[in-house]
Amino acid sequence: MKPLRNDCFALPPGVNWTPVEEALTRLRERIHCVVGIESNVPLAQASGRILARDITAPRAHPPSTNSAVDGYAFAGPLTEVPAAMPIVDGRSAAGVPYQGSVPPGHAIRILTGAVVPEGVDTVVLDEDSEVVDGLLHLNGTLKAGANTRLTGEDIQVDDVIVTAGTKISATHISVMASVGITELDLYKPLRVGVLSTGDEVKPVGSTVTDWQIYDANRPMLTALVAQLGYEVIDLGHVLDRAEDVEAALTSGAERCDLILTSGGISAGDEDHVSKTLKAQGEISNWRIAIKPGRPLALAMYKGTPVVGLPGNPVAAWVCTLRFAAPAMALLAGGEWFEPLGFMVPANFQKNKKPGRSELLRARIRDGKAEVFSSEGSGRVTGLAWSEGLVDLDETAQQIEPGTPVKFIPYSSFGL
């Protein structure tokens, strides 16, 4: 795949404060698929992978006209209730079709899924008919083709049944299996490196002092990346030392298609992620008009894109979902997505100031959106409590119970 340009994340001169939608549009315009293609992958191994080339149907589905019910087949239409019809010997069953043609004016026993024999095209249900002395009696009239499934009514030969860029699910596998597809060309899994930084941060399992905190971001982000279906490369945790940050980023650039970092992306004395990216790569520090969040480093380091996330867990979570998740989908060969939300009544009060979009941890109860008690971006309990986000745009808003608000479930981000 063609690599990304070193300046792919650069903002125009003079742009310092970026609205969310503008940031998303620019991000989408500047990236593309970066992974190669793996050919002839068995269908059974395709679940969760991204399709690299369109799949066309080599045969129709259904491959022949068949009965949708148990009953009797005859030539339609019947515009009036006919006299009794003689029934030919034999029957047509699923997997055991009738060999021969049904004479005009005759009927034949047919079972669900069985091929409709030559000479007939319409089926009457058992409960709408009666057999007396080998003769079929109908209770009413029928249109031609009633109770049948026509050849190719679902899929025609050479129809495109799954398009490139689709993330394969069990339902896609069912469609492809129905027409005999056995192998696919898939994009190779996107390799996403996850790196934590900070002197105050210690890996889970370490001994900590009162001034240190356990690393919540790296376990959270690695689980998130895996849940989205990408290959996780754990780049570990590094202290706030330039040489350690440089070594971790260099290792990540050699092994990964994308690197997610948390912490160290502002302009402080110990923000060595942004300093390293600025000194040895190409970086665009975007001040996103979003809460929680704002600082979001989008960079290229030795040919590998880097998304620098805020250090607070809630901000890291929100920025990953809103910015990194659709970017990863596009880098992996899939489609950029906008999370689907729906309007529900609020079950909270809020006086929102203008200027920034806000994403509040929320859940639905009794058809209404309730939000977590604190908006602090360090309150990790709100992540587990929530089931999605309430999305408030940058305008000033006075929200009262009953005010319609936009709720985005986490499932809309692919979780």
N, C-alpha and C positions, 0 to 999 in steps of 0.2 A: 504494500500500500504506500501511496505517496505520503511522506512525512508532513507534519504541520509546519507552517512557517514560524520562524522565531518570534515574529511580531504579531502572531495571530490573535493575541489577547489585547493588543494595544488599543487604548481609547484615543479619540481625536484630541489634538492639543487643546488645553483649556478646560477639558471635562474633568471635574473633580468629584461630583456628587451625582450618582446614577440611579434613576428610578428603577424599580425592580423589573418592570416589563421591558424597559430599554436595555437593561443589562442582559436579560434572557435573550432578547432578539440578537444582540451583538455576539453573545456567546454562541448561539446557534449558527450564526453566519460564518464564524471563524474556525469551526472544527468540522471534521469529517471522520469517516471510518479509518482506523489505524491498524486493524488486525488483518491477518491473512485468511486464506480459505483452506478448509480441510475437506477433501473430496471423499465421496463414497462412504459416508458414515452410515452404519446400519440404522434403520428406522427406530429400532428399540432403544437406541442410545441418543436419540435426538431431543428428548424432553428437556425443556429449559434452555436449549441452544437457539441461536439465531440463524435463520435460513439465508444462504448467500445467493441462491438463484431460484427463480420462479419454478414451481412444480406444475407441470401440465399433466392432464389425465391421459393415460395410455388406453383406457377403455371407458365405456359409458357406465353410469350407475343410475338405476339398475341396468345390468347388461342386456336384459330382455324384459318384455312386458310380463308382469306377474300379478297374481291375485293378492288383494289386501285382506281377504277374509276367507273363511271356510264357507263353501257353498257350491253353486253349479254355474258353469260357464256356457254361454250361448251367444249367438250373433244378435247384436242390438242395432238400432234402438227398438224398444217396445212402446208404442204410443197408446196401446190399449191392452188390457189383460188378454193374453192369448189363450187358445185352447191348450190342453196338455201337450208337452213336448216329450218325445221318447228320449231316453237316456242311453248313450252308447256304453258298451262294456269298457271297463278300465277306469282309470282316473289319472289326474296330474297332481303330483305331490312335490313338495320342496326337495330338490335334488334328484327327483325321479320323474322327469317330464313324460307326458303322454307321447307315444310314438305314433304319429299318424295325423290325419286331418279329420275334423268333426264335420259330418255331412250337414248341409243346410237343414234348418228346422229341428236340429237335434241339440241336446245338451250333454254335458259331461261333468262328472264329479271333480271338484278342484279344491285344494287345500291352501291355506295361507302361505304365501311365498312361492307357490308353484308357478312355473311358466304357463302362460295362457296358450293353449294349443292353436294350431292353424285352423281357421274356419270359425273361430269364436273370438269375441272381443269384450264381452260384458259378463259380470258375475252378480248373481243374486245371493244374498245371505241365506244361511240355513233357516233362520227364524222368519224370513219373508217368503218362504216357499214350503211345499209339501210334496213328498213322493208317494204316489199311490199306484200299486201294481206296475212299477217300473216307469211310470210317467211323472214328469215334473209339472206341478201346478204352482203358478205365481200368484201372490196376493195383490200385486199392483203393477204399474208401469215402471220402466227404467230407461235412463238415457244411455246411449252407446258409450262404452268404456267405464261404466259405473263399477266401483269397487275394484279397480285395477290400478297398478303403478306402471306407467308407460316407460319404455326403453329410453334411458337418458333424461328422464324428467328432472333428475337431481343434478347429474353431471354429464355433459357431452364430451366425446372424445376431443382432446386437445384444449379443453377448458383449462384456464389457469386456476388452480384450486387453492394454492397457498402462494403468496407473493414474497419475494425477497425482502428481508428486513423484519419478517415476522418472528417473534419469539415463540418457539414451538411448544404447544400445550397438548394435553391428552386429547382434546377435541380435534386439533389439527392432525394428530397421529391417526385418529379414527377415520378422518376424511381420506388421508393418503392411503391408509391400509385398504380402504374400501375399493380402491382402483388398482391395487397391487404394487404400490410404490415400496421398494425395499431399501433403497439407499438415497442419501441426500448429500448435497454440498452445503456445508455449514461454515460460518465464521468461527475461527479459533476463539476460545474464551478470552475475554479481556482480562488482562492481568493487572490488578489494582493493588498498589502498595499502600500500606497504612503506617504512618510514622507519628509518634507522639514526642513532644519536646517539653522541657521545663525542669529547672532545678528543684522546684517544689513538688514535682510529680514523681511518684514512685510506682513501679509495676505492682499489680496485685500479688500478694504473697511476700512482699518485702517487709522489712521492719521499718516503721515510720515514727517520726517525732510529731509533736503537736503542730509544728509549722509546715508539715508535709501532707500531701493528699494522695490518695490512691488514683491511679490512672483509670478513669471511667471512659475516656474517649476511645482509646484504641480497642478495647473489647467491644464497645458499642459499634464502632465503625466497621470492624472486621466482620461482626455478625450481620450488619446491614448490607455490606458488600456481598457477602455469601448469600444472603436471602434474596438479593436482586439477581443472583445467578452468575456472578463473576468469580474469577479465581483470585483468592486473597493471597497477597505476599506480605507477611508480617515483617515490617522493617524495624520493629522494636521501639524503644524509648531512648532518647539521647538527652544529655544535659545541655544547658545553655552555653555551649562552647562552639565557636565557629568551626574548629577542625572536626568535631564530632558531627555537627549538622552537615558539613560538606561531605564527610565520608558516608553518612547514611543516604543522602540524596544521590551521591554518585552510585552507590550500590543499587539504589532503587531505579535509577535511570538505566542501568544495565539489565535489570531483571523485569521491569514493569512497563506496561503501556500507559499507565497513569499513576500518579502519586497523590494521595490525600495526606496532608499534614494537619496537625492541630496545635495551635499556639505559635507564638514567635513571629507573627506576620505584621505587627504594627511597626512603629518607627522608634521604639524605645531602645535603651542601651543594650538590653539582652535579647532583642528580637533578631536572632541570628538566622532564622529561616529567610526572612525578607532580605536581610543583608547579603546572605550567600547567594540568593537568587538574583539579586541586583548586581552583585559583583561578577558572577560567573554564568549568568543566564539572561533571560529576558523576562521582565516582570511588569505586570500592571496591577498596582494596588488599587482595587476598586473600593470606593466608599459607597456601599450600596445603601439606598434609602429604605432600610428594612430593620425591623426590631422583632426578635433579637438578631444581632449580626452586625452589619455594616462593613467591617473590614473583611475583604475577601481577596486573597492573592491568587491571581491567575497568571501562570508563568510557564516558560519553557526552560528546562534544564537539561543540557546535553541531549537535546532532541526529544525529551519526554515531557508531556504536559504535567503540570503540578497545580493542584487546587489547594491553596492554603486556607484552612478553616480557622475560625475563632477558637480560643482555648476553652471557653465555657461550654459545658456539655450541651446545654439546650440550644445555644447559638450554633454549635457544630452540627447538631442534629437537624435543625431547621435549614441551615445553609446547604447541607448535604442533600436533603430531600428536594429543596427548591431549585438548586443550581447544579449540583454534581450529578444527581440521579438522571435527569434528562441528557446531560452531557455524556455520561457514561453509556447510555443507551445508543447515542449517535456514534460514539467512538467504537462501540462494539459491533457496529453494522446494523443496528436496529433503527427505529424511528424516534426522533425527538418527540416528546409528549408534553402536553399541558395537563396537569392533574385535574380530574373532573370533580367539581364541587356542586353542591346544591343548597338552595336557600331554605333555612329553617328559622323558626322563631328563637330569639335569644332568651336565655334564662339567667341573665346577668345584667349588671349596669356598668357602663364605662363612658367616661368623657375622653374621647380620643382627640389628641392634638393633630394639627395638619403637618405634613412634611415627610412622613415615613409610612410605608406599609407596615402593618403589624400582623404577625402570625401567632395566635394564642393557642396554647395547648387546650384541647377541648374534647368533649365526648357528648354523645346524644343520649338523653334520658327522657322518656315520655314524649318523644318527638321534638324536644327542644335542646338547644346547644348550651351546655354549661361549661365554664372555663375554670382552669386551675386557680386556686386561691391566690397564688403569687405569680407575678410575671418575671421574677428574678431568673436570669439565665444560668445560675448555678444550682437551681432547685431541681435536681435530677429526679426526685420522686414524681414530679409532674409528667415526666416522660412515660413512666410505666402507668400512671393514672390515665393518661390521655388515649384516645382512639383516633385522633385526627387533629386538624388545625382549623381554627376560625380565621379566615383571611379578611382583613380589613384594609382597604386601599388607603392611599396617602392623604385623602381628604379628612377634614375635621368631621367628627361624628359624635352624636350624643345617642348612646345605645341604652335602651330601657328594656325590661322584660317584655317580650312580644315583638321587638324590632327584628325584621328579617336580616339575617347575617349569612354569609357564605361559609359552609362547613365542608372541608376537604378530608375525607377519610384516608387513613394511611394506605389503604389498598389502592387508592388512585395513584400512588407513587410506585406501585409494583410490589408492595409488601403484602 
